[in-house]
Amino acid sequence: MRKPIIAGNWKMNKTPEEAKELFSELIPLLKDAKCDVVICPPFTALCPAKKLIGGTNIHLGVQNIHWAKSGAFTGEISADMLKFFGVEYAIVGHSERRQYFGETDKTVNMRARAALDNGITPIICVGESLEQREGGETNAFISSQVRAALNGMSEAEVASIIIAYEPIWAIGTGKTATAEMAEETVAMIRQTVAERFGAEAAAAVRIQYGGSMNPKNAASLMAMPDIDGGLIGGASLKAEDFARVVRCDEQ
Ligand code: 13P
C-alpha cells in the first residue's frame, strides 16, 4: 500500500513574513492529515519554516537543489545548505525550470542524484506540452523523461522517490486533466518504471498528479488507482484550500 502524499509548491510566492502567516494557519488545519504532507516554500522562507513546523506533521521541501557540494554556481543552492533547515524533499525538473531556466533531462538526473546522496527525497516532475499531447507524443515523451531522470538509480532508490506527472497545459490554467486521462498517463509512467527497474520498484514508487488540482477535483483524481497524491501550486497558497485538498479522501 502506497501512502498518499500531497505537496504544496509555493513557487516564487510569499515573503518570509507572509510565509510565517501561512504556516501558522496550516499547522492546525493539517494536524490530523492521514497522508504525508510536504510544503515547498521559497528558500527565503526556510528559516521561519524550520522554526514553525518543527515537531508537526508537515514535512519541508524545496523547489530546486544543485548537484555539487559547493562551488562557483551563482544563484544555486546545495544539499548541505538545505539539510541545515531539515529539508526532506526537493522538487526537481519542474516544467517551469525546464522551460525558463534551461533545465535538461541530464541536469534533472544530476539534481535527483545529489538529493538521494544526501538523504533528500526528489520529487521528479515530468509532463508533456499541449502540442505533444495533440500530436500523440505524450507516452513516448514522458517515458523518455522518466528513463533519463531515473538513469543510474538503484531499484531501492527508485522505490523511495516521488514522480510528479504535471501536464504543462494544465499548470496554472484552470484546465485539469480528467481523472481518467491523468490515470492513464500515470499508469504508463508506472509501467515505464516496471520495465526498467522491476515490478517491486514500480509498485512502491509514489506518483503524484499536478496541474490545477484543487478542492473540487482532488477527490476524483485521488480515487484513481495509480495516482498517489498531488503537487499543488495555486491552491497551496490558501490554507483552507490546501487543507481541503489534503482531506479530500477522508470524506
Ligand atoms: P497549479 O496547481 O497552480 O496549476 O500548479 C501546479 C504545479 O505546477 C505544481 O508544481
Residues whose N, C-alpha, C, O or C-beta is under 5 A from the ligand:
A	BS01	13P	N9 A170 I171 G172 T173 G210 G211 S212 M213 L231 I232 G233 G234 A235
